């Protein structure tokens, strides 16, 4: 049996075929065109699905359903994307529109939840009873698995750990609150901290690494730190401190068996994970418990969303 999963982002729509033994057989990617009409958005999803099936040598008859992970508030019960600001969607009835067009069952889920589901089914969270996947990207994506099921609250908007406040009255977050975890510990938050440091320290090696403020990204500070820049080291240390604060909050609330961290910054490996784990160990309430949460890197990388979407019906 084969499964089709679509991972939707504001920039790209990635689609892939996952086998019954949880292997990624084939994947494609196309640009996301927004804003657009409901029908045009539906057609983008349909085109992504059909292109992937065709290139994999399959048809709609070879899959039981189409699984889709999408940003925003996704009501899995009604099949409606209630709100997704990056896609300019409000109460978009994707499930109904796409099922009517393709004649195939469609299952929807929030993209961060789908990524967590993917790690639970085929990656770092396998075998866990309670698990959390954190993705460090433009924001902080978080997905929570409890007893093998995605936790999304009473209104399908739960699990937004990135919008818990860690600095009272702190940085403005895109959600409207101030001091959110993602304003400090996402890749965007790290890039902002890097730019602020560059403006204060014009002689820092950060300028040589980045070239300009416009070219700063989540790796800039780590790269400059490895070349011995003290200012960059301070930026990285602050970032890891804020990241640890949020991770400790996740652990104190849910006490998961495993918490995995994904996104481009997780590729920093031990440079990130060793000091992070040390900080978290001093912040968790369960410090003397015989069982501690395992903190590790995610395993599926950018494909987690495809895996999770594809296996939503399993």
Secondary structure, DSSP 8 states (H G I E B T S, - for coil): -EEEEEEE-SSEEEEEEEETTS-EEEEEEEE---S--HHHHHHHHHHHHHHHHHHTT--GGGEEEEEEEESSEEETTTTEEEEEGGGTEEEE-HHHHHHHHH-S-EEEEEHHHHHHHHHHHHSTTTT-SEEEEEEESSSEEEEEEETTEE---TTS----GGGSBSSTT-SB-TTS-BSBHHHHHSHHHHHHHHHHHHHH-TTSTHHHHHSSGGG--TTHHHHHHHTT-HHHHHHHHHHHHHHHHHHHHHHHHH--SEEEEESGGGGGTHHHHHHHHHHHHHH-TTTT-SS--EEEE-SSGGGHHHHHHHTTT-
